[in-house]
Amino acid sequence: MYKTINKYEKAVFTIITYGETNSRNDTATGFFINPSGIAIVPAHIFITNDSGVITLRNNKTYSVDKVISTHAMADLCLIKVIHSQNKSFDYIVPSLNTNAYQSETLVMCHPNDADNGLSFGQVTKVFQAPYIDRLVETSSNITHKSSGAPVINSRGDLIGISTKHNKKANTLFYSTHILNDSLWRKNNSDLPVRQYQTTSQMAVYMNSALINFMQKEWIESAKDFSRVLKLDSLNGKALMLRAESRRQYNNKHGRNLDLEKLKRTNTNTFLTDFFNAEYNRHNNYLKEAFINYIACIEKHENYAPALIKFGLLAMRLHNDKQTAENCFNKAIAAAPMYANGYYERGRFTFQHFDFYDRALKDINKAILLDPYLPGIYSIRGTLKMQIENYLGAIADYDIAIDIDGDDIYALFNRGIAYYNLGMKEQCCADWVKAEKLGHYKATKFLSQYCNGITTNKN
């Protein structure tokens, strides 16, 4: 790791931007992604500024030549820096292994945020956000100044770009896959500076709105989408997402106004159908939800969340195993970093085909991507039980019970694993707890296997 730090810190810099009066306005962090001077920085630092200077960790300074492009939904832009002596810059190559979950992270942050500009933390949550894909929350304690900093995992891979959308928010990072998506908007050098400043402003509002949306801060999310709409009143994505935010906090009138405006602007957005499907599914209108998911997929055939939900409904309504399997496979191919695809395919394979090794491979992948999926350790424990790996099953049930001490299925099944290892006192203690929590089979197992066994019932 120290070798990695020494190598990468040569590519990391602090950026200061200036406005028309040549006064210092904002500062953030960035890093080079190729030797010719292309670097990634937060878009928000160019909202009111038109020039910038970067300072490397060795205190050498360079001027920003131009803003090349801005991401339409994320607080990111690409800049060009020119070396005065026509030399190349040290740079960091985004990892090809960003699909691997790593609990430990290192943010190479702004020097004022931590000693030596290094902030260590752990992954605490994973989101699959509309348009900006994978967002990961970490415990790193950084400020707004470290937006744009590279995020490194314990293997030394560049796995993300940090963002801090307000002072109270947790630290998040974008997956490096965002560098290759289709939402980058090239800035025309012939247009005035205010053109990319407006673009940056919209991106920052949209980014904040999406983050609040994923964190279920519905009112704040709606406010941010309103800010986007003040700049672009016909922005269909913002209208649709504000409508959903408003629905979530029961602003029916506001939601209906947004949906009416969407119809007038003839915005053909797949997420409108997706959220209608989610609403109908939540209220148990399953046939209507099924039709909504079809409409969503017709507009965006590779939208992984819709494919997964459609596959689940195909099984529930029609027992259509082939359609379900096709949907899960397509979702994984379209979004290989979306843990839910592997999670649902693994459960499906286990429940309907008994291919335990194949199912276990998918569940392992899901845990690598997102270890916070509900019940996932219990599922893996059960799969390990099927192949008689009882010690491995107990280890997974231990984690499941640490997460939720009232997980009756994990308690009951851990008892079975203990029984198969001849550890009767431990198994009976688990069944006693499961019985108290209402697991009906635990009573039967206690009477059948635990007569005369003393357990700690407290």
C-alpha positions as CSV (number, residue, x, y, z in Angstrom):
1,M,0.0,0.0,0.0
2,Y,2.8,2.5,0.8
3,K,4.3,1.8,-2.6
4,T,0.9,2.5,-4.1
5,I,0.5,5.7,-2.1
6,N,4.0,7.0,-3.1
7,K,3.2,6.3,-6.8
8,Y,-0.3,7.7,-6.9
9,E,0.3,10.9,-4.8
10,K,2.4,12.2,-7.7
11,A,-0.8,12.3,-9.8
12,V,-3.0,13.9,-7.2
13,F,-3.4,17.7,-6.9
14,T,-5.3,20.5,-5.2
15,I,-7.1,22.8,-7.6
16,I,-8.0,26.5,-6.9
17,T,-10.3,28.3,-9.2
18,Y,-10.7,32.1,-9.8
19,G,-13.5,34.4,-11.0
20,E,-13.6,37.5,-13.1
21,T,-12.0,39.7,-10.5
22,N,-9.2,37.2,-10.2
23,S,-10.2,36.4,-6.6
24,R,-9.9,32.9,-5.2
25,N,-13.4,31.3,-5.0
26,D,-13.2,27.6,-4.5
27,T,-10.8,24.7,-4.0
28,A,-11.1,20.9,-4.4
29,T,-9.1,17.8,-5.3
30,G,-8.3,16.1,-8.6
31,F,-6.0,13.7,-10.3
32,F,-4.5,13.0,-13.7
33,I,-5.9,10.0,-15.7
34,N,-3.4,10.1,-18.6
35,P,0.1,11.5,-19.1
36,S,-0.9,14.3,-21.5
37,G,-2.6,16.3,-18.8
38,I,-6.2,15.1,-18.8
39,A,-7.5,15.2,-15.2
40,I,-10.7,14.7,-13.3
41,V,-12.1,17.4,-10.9
42,P,-15.4,18.3,-9.4
43,A,-17.7,20.3,-11.7
44,H,-18.9,22.6,-9.0
45,I,-15.6,24.6,-8.8
46,F,-16.3,26.1,-12.3
47,I,-19.9,27.3,-11.5
48,T,-18.8,30.9,-10.9
49,N,-15.2,30.7,-12.0
50,D,-13.5,30.6,-15.3
51,S,-9.8,29.8,-14.6
52,G,-7.9,27.5,-12.3
53,V,-4.5,26.6,-11.0
54,I,-3.4,23.1,-9.8
55,T,-0.8,22.4,-7.2
56,L,0.8,18.9,-7.0
57,R,1.9,17.3,-3.8
58,N,5.5,18.5,-4.5
59,N,4.2,22.1,-4.6
60,K,4.7,22.5,-8.4
61,T,1.9,24.5,-10.0
62,Y,0.3,24.5,-13.4
63,S,-2.6,26.5,-15.1
64,V,-5.8,24.8,-16.3
65,D,-5.9,25.2,-20.0
66,K,-9.6,24.4,-20.5
67,V,-12.6,22.4,-19.3
68,I,-13.0,19.6,-21.9
69,S,-16.3,18.1,-20.8
70,T,-18.8,17.9,-18.0
71,H,-20.9,14.9,-16.8
72,A,-24.6,15.6,-17.2
73,M,-25.6,13.9,-13.9
74,A,-22.5,13.8,-11.7
75,D,-20.4,16.5,-10.1
76,L,-17.4,15.8,-12.4
77,C,-15.6,17.4,-15.3
78,L,-12.5,16.7,-17.3
79,I,-9.9,19.4,-17.6
80,K,-6.7,19.8,-19.7
81,V,-3.5,21.0,-18.0
82,I,-0.4,21.8,-20.1
83,H,3.1,21.2,-18.8
84,S,5.2,24.4,-19.4
85,Q,8.2,22.2,-20.4
86,N,6.2,19.9,-22.6
87,K,6.7,17.0,-20.3
88,S,4.2,14.3,-19.3
89,F,2.4,14.0,-16.0
90,D,2.2,11.1,-13.6
91,Y,-1.3,9.6,-13.7
92,I,-3.5,6.9,-12.2
93,V,-5.1,4.2,-14.4
94,P,-8.7,3.3,-13.3
95,S,-8.8,-0.3,-12.2
96,L,-10.4,-3.1,-14.3
97,N,-11.3,-4.8,-11.0
98,T,-13.8,-2.2,-9.7
99,N,-16.5,-4.9,-9.6
100,A,-14.8,-6.4,-6.5
101,Y,-16.1,-5.2,-3.2
102,Q,-13.5,-4.1,-0.7
103,S,-14.4,-3.1,2.8
104,E,-11.4,-0.8,3.3
105,T,-10.9,2.4,1.4
106,L,-8.3,5.1,1.2
107,V,-9.2,8.6,0.0
108,M,-6.2,10.6,-1.2
109,C,-7.9,13.7,0.0
110,H,-7.2,17.4,0.3
111,P,-4.2,18.1,2.5
112,N,-6.3,20.2,4.9
113,D,-8.7,17.3,5.5
114,A,-6.3,14.7,7.0
115,D,-2.6,14.2,7.9
116,N,-0.6,13.7,4.8
117,G,-3.7,14.0,2.7
118,L,-4.8,10.4,3.4
119,S,-8.2,9.4,4.9
120,F,-8.8,5.7,5.6
121,G,-12.3,4.3,6.0
122,Q,-14.7,1.4,5.4
123,V,-17.5,0.9,3.0
124,T,-20.8,1.3,4.8
125,K,-23.4,1.2,2.1
126,V,-23.9,0.6,-1.7
127,F,-26.5,2.3,-3.9
128,Q,-27.5,1.7,-7.5
129,A,-28.4,5.2,-8.6
130,P,-30.3,6.1,-11.8
131,Y,-28.0,7.4,-14.5
132,I,-24.8,7.5,-12.3
133,D,-24.9,3.8,-11.6
134,R,-23.0,2.6,-8.6
135,L,-22.5,4.9,-5.6
136,V,-20.7,3.7,-2.5
137,E,-20.8,5.3,1.0
138,T,-17.7,5.2,3.1
139,S,-16.8,6.2,6.7
140,S,-13.9,8.4,5.5
141,N,-14.0,11.8,7.3
142,I,-13.5,14.4,4.6
143,T,-14.9,17.7,3.7
144,H,-16.1,19.3,0.4
145,K,-12.5,20.2,-0.4
146,S,-11.8,16.5,-1.1
147,S,-14.5,16.1,-3.7
148,G,-12.7,14.7,-6.8
149,A,-10.1,12.8,-4.8
150,P,-9.2,9.2,-6.0
151,V,-10.4,6.3,-3.8
152,I,-8.1,3.3,-3.5
153,N,-9.0,-0.1,-2.2
154,S,-6.8,-2.4,-0.1
155,R,-5.2,-4.0,-3.2
156,G,-4.1,-0.6,-4.5
157,D,-6.7,-0.3,-7.2
158,L,-8.3,3.0,-8.2
159,I,-12.0,2.1,-7.6
160,G,-13.7,5.5,-7.4
161,I,-13.9,9.3,-7.3
162,S,-15.0,10.9,-4.0
163,T,-17.9,13.3,-3.8
164,K,-19.3,15.3,-0.9
165,H,-22.5,17.1,-1.9
166,N,-23.1,18.9,1.4
167,K,-21.5,19.5,4.8
168,K,-23.7,17.0,6.6
169,A,-23.6,14.3,4.1
170,N,-21.6,11.1,4.3
171,T,-18.7,10.6,2.0
172,L,-19.6,8.9,-1.3
173,F,-17.7,7.8,-4.3
174,Y,-18.6,7.1,-7.9
175,S,-17.4,3.9,-9.5
176,T,-14.6,4.6,-12.0
177,H,-16.9,3.1,-14.7
178,I,-18.5,6.5,-14.8
179,L,-15.5,7.7,-16.8
180,N,-16.6,5.6,-19.7
181,D,-20.4,6.2,-19.7
182,S,-22.3,8.1,-22.4
183,L,-23.4,11.1,-20.2
184,W,-20.3,13.2,-20.7
185,R,-21.0,16.5,-22.6
186,K,-18.2,18.0,-24.6
187,N,-17.7,21.7,-24.0
188,N,-17.5,23.8,-27.2
189,S,-14.4,26.0,-27.0
190,D,-16.1,28.6,-29.2
191,L,-18.8,29.2,-26.7
192,P,-18.5,31.6,-23.8
193,V,-17.4,30.4,-20.4
194,R,-20.9,30.8,-19.0
195,Q,-22.0,27.9,-21.2
196,Y,-20.0,25.3,-19.3
197,Q,-20.7,27.1,-16.0
198,T,-24.4,26.6,-16.6
199,T,-23.8,23.0,-17.6
200,S,-21.8,22.5,-14.4
201,Q,-24.5,24.1,-12.3
202,M,-27.1,21.7,-13.7
203,A,-24.8,18.7,-13.1
204,V,-24.2,19.7,-9.5
205,Y,-27.9,20.1,-8.8
206,M,-28.7,16.9,-10.5
207,N,-26.0,15.1,-8.7
208,S,-27.2,16.3,-5.3
209,A,-30.8,15.4,-6.2
210,L,-29.9,11.9,-7.2
211,I,-27.9,11.3,-4.0
212,N,-30.8,12.6,-1.9
213,F,-33.1,10.4,-3.9
214,M,-31.1,7.3,-3.3
215,Q,-30.8,8.2,0.4
216,K,-34.6,8.6,0.5
217,E,-34.4,12.3,1.4
218,W,-37.4,12.9,-0.7
219,I,-38.1,16.6,0.1
220,E,-34.5,17.7,-0.4
221,S,-34.4,15.6,-3.6
222,A,-37.5,17.4,-4.9
223,K,-35.9,20.8,-4.1
224,D,-32.8,19.9,-6.0
225,F,-34.8,18.8,-9.1
226,S,-36.7,22.1,-8.9
227,R,-33.3,23.9,-9.1
228,V,-32.5,21.9,-12.3
229,L,-35.9,22.8,-13.7
230,K,-35.3,26.5,-13.2
231,L,-32.3,26.2,-15.5
232,D,-34.1,23.9,-17.9
233,S,-37.9,23.8,-17.5
234,L,-38.2,21.0,-20.1
235,N,-35.7,18.6,-18.5
236,G,-37.7,15.3,-18.6
237,K,-35.4,13.4,-16.3
238,A,-35.7,16.0,-13.6
239,L,-39.5,16.3,-14.0
240,M,-40.0,12.5,-13.8
241,L,-37.7,12.1,-10.8
242,R,-39.2,15.1,-9.0
243,A,-42.6,13.5,-9.5
244,E,-41.4,10.3,-7.9
245,S,-39.9,12.2,-5.0
246,R,-43.1,14.1,-4.5
247,R,-45.1,10.8,-4.5
248,Q,-42.8,9.5,-1.8
249,Y,-43.7,12.3,0.6
250,N,-47.4,12.3,-0.4
251,N,-47.4,15.5,-2.5
252,K,-50.0,14.2,-4.9
253,H,-50.9,17.6,-6.4
254,G,-47.2,18.3,-7.2
255,R,-46.7,14.8,-8.6
256,N,-49.7,15.1,-10.9
257,L,-48.5,18.5,-12.2
258,D,-45.1,17.0,-13.0
259,L,-46.7,14.1,-14.8
260,E,-49.0,16.4,-16.8
261,K,-46.0,18.5,-17.9
262,L,-44.2,15.3,-18.9
263,K,-47.1,14.4,-21.2
264,R,-47.0,17.9,-22.7
265,T,-43.3,17.7,-23.4
266,N,-43.7,14.2,-24.8
267,T,-40.8,12.9,-22.8
268,N,-40.4,9.2,-23.4
269,T,-38.6,8.2,-20.2
270,F,-38.3,4.6,-19.1
271,L,-38.1,5.6,-15.4
272,T,-41.7,6.9,-15.5
273,D,-42.9,3.3,-16.3
274,F,-40.4,1.8,-13.8
275,F,-41.7,3.9,-10.9
276,N,-45.3,3.3,-11.9
277,A,-44.4,-0.4,-11.8
278,E,-42.8,0.0,-8.4
279,Y,-45.9,1.8,-7.1
280,N,-48.3,-0.9,-8.4
281,R,-46.1,-3.7,-7.1
282,H,-45.9,-2.1,-3.6
283,N,-49.7,-1.9,-3.6
284,N,-50.0,-5.5,-4.8
285,Y,-51.4,-4.6,-8.3
286,L,-49.1,-7.2,-9.8
287,K,-50.7,-7.5,-13.3
288,E,-50.5,-3.7,-13.7
289,A,-46.9,-3.7,-12.5
290,F,-46.1,-6.5,-14.9
291,I,-47.4,-4.3,-17.8
292,N,-45.4,-1.3,-16.5
293,Y,-42.2,-3.3,-16.4
294,I,-42.7,-4.4,-20.0
295,A,-43.2,-0.8,-21.1
296,C,-40.0,0.2,-19.2
297,I,-37.9,-2.5,-20.8
298,E,-39.3,-1.7,-24.3
299,K,-37.9,1.9,-23.8
300,H,-34.6,0.8,-22.2
301,E,-34.0,-2.9,-22.8
302,N,-30.9,-3.0,-20.6
303,Y,-32.2,-1.3,-17.5
304,A,-31.1,-3.9,-14.9
305,P,-33.5,-3.1,-12.0
306,A,-36.5,-3.4,-14.3
307,L,-35.2,-6.7,-15.8
308,I,-34.8,-8.2,-12.4
309,K,-38.2,-7.1,-11.1
310,F,-39.8,-8.3,-14.3
311,G,-38.1,-11.7,-14.0
312,L,-39.4,-12.1,-10.4
313,L,-42.9,-11.2,-11.5
314,A,-42.7,-13.6,-14.4
315,M,-42.1,-16.4,-11.9
316,R,-44.7,-15.2,-9.4
317,L,-47.5,-14.6,-11.9
318,H,-46.8,-17.3,-14.5
319,N,-44.1,-19.6,-13.1
320,D,-42.2,-18.7,-16.2
321,K,-38.7,-20.0,-15.4
322,Q,-37.2,-19.3,-18.8
323,T,-38.2,-15.7,-18.9
324,A,-37.0,-15.2,-15.4
325,E,-33.6,-16.7,-16.1
326,N,-33.2,-14.7,-19.3
327,C,-34.0,-11.5,-17.4
328,F,-31.5,-12.2,-14.7
329,N,-28.8,-13.1,-17.3
330,K,-29.5,-10.0,-19.3
331,A,-29.4,-7.7,-16.2
332,I,-26.0,-9.1,-15.2
333,A,-24.6,-8.6,-18.7
334,A,-26.0,-5.0,-18.8
335,A,-24.9,-4.0,-15.2
336,P,-22.1,-6.3,-14.0
337,M,-21.6,-4.2,-10.9
338,Y,-25.2,-4.5,-9.8
339,A,-25.3,-6.9,-6.9
340,N,-29.0,-7.6,-7.1
341,G,-28.6,-9.4,-10.4
342,Y,-26.3,-12.0,-9.0
343,Y,-28.4,-12.2,-5.8
344,E,-31.6,-12.9,-7.5
345,R,-30.1,-15.3,-10.0
346,G,-28.4,-17.2,-7.2
347,R,-31.6,-17.5,-5.3
348,F,-33.5,-18.5,-8.4
349,T,-30.9,-21.2,-9.3
350,F,-30.9,-22.6,-5.8
351,Q,-34.7,-22.7,-5.4
352,H,-35.6,-24.0,-8.9
353,F,-32.7,-26.0,-10.2
354,D,-30.7,-27.2,-7.1
355,F,-27.4,-26.2,-8.8
356,Y,-25.7,-25.4,-5.6
357,D,-22.2,-24.6,-6.8
358,R,-23.6,-22.3,-9.5
359,A,-25.9,-20.6,-7.0
360,L,-23.1,-20.2,-4.5
361,K,-20.8,-18.6,-7.1
362,D,-23.5,-15.9,-7.8
363,I,-24.2,-15.3,-4.1
364,N,-20.4,-14.9,-3.5
365,K,-20.3,-12.4,-6.3
366,A,-23.3,-10.5,-4.8
367,I,-21.6,-10.3,-1.4
368,L,-18.4,-9.0,-3.0
369,L,-20.4,-6.2,-4.6
370,D,-22.8,-5.4,-1.7
371,P,-22.5,-7.3,1.6
372,Y,-25.6,-5.4,2.9
373,L,-28.3,-7.1,0.8
374,P,-31.0,-8.4,3.1
375,G,-30.6,-12.0,4.2
376,I,-27.7,-12.7,1.9
377,Y,-25.4,-14.3,4.5
378,S,-28.3,-16.6,5.6
379,I,-28.7,-17.7,1.9
380,R,-25.0,-18.4,1.5
381,G,-25.0,-20.3,4.8
382,T,-27.9,-22.5,3.5
383,L,-26.0,-23.1,0.2
384,K,-22.9,-24.2,2.2
385,M,-25.1,-26.5,4.2
386,Q,-26.3,-28.2,1.0
387,I,-22.7,-29.1,0.1
388,E,-22.0,-30.2,3.7
389,N,-19.7,-27.3,4.5
390,Y,-21.0,-26.9,8.0
391,L,-18.2,-24.8,9.4
392,G,-18.5,-22.3,6.5
393,A,-22.3,-22.3,7.0
394,I,-21.9,-21.5,10.7
395,A,-19.5,-18.6,9.9
396,D,-22.1,-17.1,7.6
397,Y,-25.0,-17.6,10.0
398,D,-22.8,-15.9,12.7
399,I,-22.6,-12.8,10.5
400,A,-26.4,-12.9,9.7
401,I,-27.2,-13.1,13.5
402,D,-24.7,-10.3,14.2
403,I,-26.6,-8.1,11.7
404,D,-30.0,-9.2,13.1
405,G,-30.1,-11.1,16.4
406,D,-33.8,-12.0,15.7
407,D,-33.1,-13.8,12.4
408,I,-35.0,-16.9,13.2
409,Y,-34.0,-18.7,10.0
410,A,-30.3,-18.1,10.6
411,L,-30.7,-19.3,14.2
412,F,-32.6,-22.4,13.3
413,N,-30.3,-23.3,10.4
414,R,-27.2,-22.7,12.5
415,G,-28.6,-25.2,14.9
416,I,-28.8,-27.7,12.2
417,A,-25.2,-27.1,11.2
418,Y,-24.1,-27.5,14.8
419,Y,-26.1,-30.7,15.0
420,N,-24.3,-32.1,12.0
421,L,-21.0,-31.4,13.6
422,G,-22.1,-33.2,16.8
423,M,-22.3,-29.9,18.8
424,K,-25.6,-30.6,20.4
425,E,-25.5,-28.0,23.2
426,Q,-24.9,-25.2,20.8
427,C,-27.5,-26.5,18.3
428,C,-30.2,-26.8,21.0
429,A,-29.4,-23.3,22.4
430,D,-30.1,-21.9,18.9
431,W,-33.3,-23.9,18.6
432,V,-34.5,-22.6,21.9
433,K,-34.0,-19.0,20.7
434,A,-35.7,-19.7,17.4
435,E,-38.6,-21.3,19.2
436,K,-39.0,-18.2,21.4
437,L,-39.1,-16.1,18.2
438,G,-41.8,-18.2,16.7
439,H,-40.1,-20.7,14.4
440,Y,-42.5,-23.6,14.4
441,K,-40.0,-26.3,13.4
442,A,-37.7,-25.4,16.3
443,T,-40.3,-26.8,18.8
444,K,-40.3,-30.1,16.9
445,F,-36.6,-30.4,16.7
446,L,-36.2,-29.5,20.4
447,S,-38.5,-32.4,21.5
448,Q,-36.9,-34.8,19.0
449,Y,-33.2,-34.1,19.4
450,C,-32.7,-32.1,22.6
451,N,-34.2,-34.1,25.5
452,G,-31.7,-34.2,28.3
453,I,-29.6,-31.5,26.8
454,T,-29.0,-28.5,29.1
455,T,-29.0,-25.1,27.3
456,N,-28.7,-21.5,28.3
457,K,-32.2,-20.2,27.7
458,N,-31.5,-16.7,28.7
